[in-house]
Amino acid sequence: MVTFGGTGVMLLGIGVAGVLCALLGLALARPLGWVSAIATAGFLWSVAVIALVTLVPTSPDTGFVPAETRMTTCSWDIGGPAPDGFWIFQSGQRTLNTVLFVPAGALLVLAVARWRSGWLLAPAGLLGLAAYSALIEKTQLELARIDRACDVTDIIDNATGAVFGAVIGLVAVVVLRPWRHRQAKVRRRSAYR
């Protein structure tokens, strides 16, 4: 019997993760600059939010899922029927799956943009987010007791959201220029010599 879950548990977890990531962001602000610190902490928070929203049972009393009714493989019905969204969002499940990964994609690009290797790290990070989505779906398949369904469409929607987010992140990089902190720090060191 699963007696853990529900919207309250998700929101509590999101709040706790938010506080921890905010503290991390404050600790990183001096060495990285405020843009990169917020982006890094925000990225980690968005990854935690994804895990909480997708792996915490939607009801605290999910109950017992008998082995004979448990799915043995992921659904490959790409674009097939999906339930309506959660009560918080009155949208289809596919839209929610896409939107869920947009912040992670945007913050990932913004977090790695300050480094010269960011143009390699960003695509690798997007592949990592797609792999994270696949791992979540595999976990949903294996842990039938959380009453979630494994669906390949979810991975496609999640990866699409991460790519949309990366495009938003590129625009944010142009506007916020996270490398400025590094350049200002170098200039200050030169001035003291």
Sequence and secondary structure as in RCSB ss.txt:
>XXXX:A:sequence
MVTFGGTGVMLLGIGVAGVLCALLGLALARPLGWVSAIATAGFLWSVAVIALVTLVPTSPDTGFVPAETRMTTCS
WDIGGPAPDGFWIFQSGQRTLNTVLFVPAGALLVLAVARWRSGWLLAPAGLLGLAAYSALIEKTQLELARIDRAC
DVTDIIDNATGAVFGAVIGLVAVVVLRPWRHRQAKVRRRSAYR
>XXXX:A:secstr
 B   SHHHHHHHHHHHHHHHHHHHHHHHHHH HHHHHHHHHHHHHHHHHHHHHHS SSTT B   GGGS SS B
  TT    B  SSS SBHHHHHHHHHHHHHHHHHHHHTTSTTHHHHHHHHHHHHHHHHHHHHHHHHH GGG    
BHHHHHHHHHHHHHHHHHHHHHHHHH TTHHHHHHHHHHHHH 
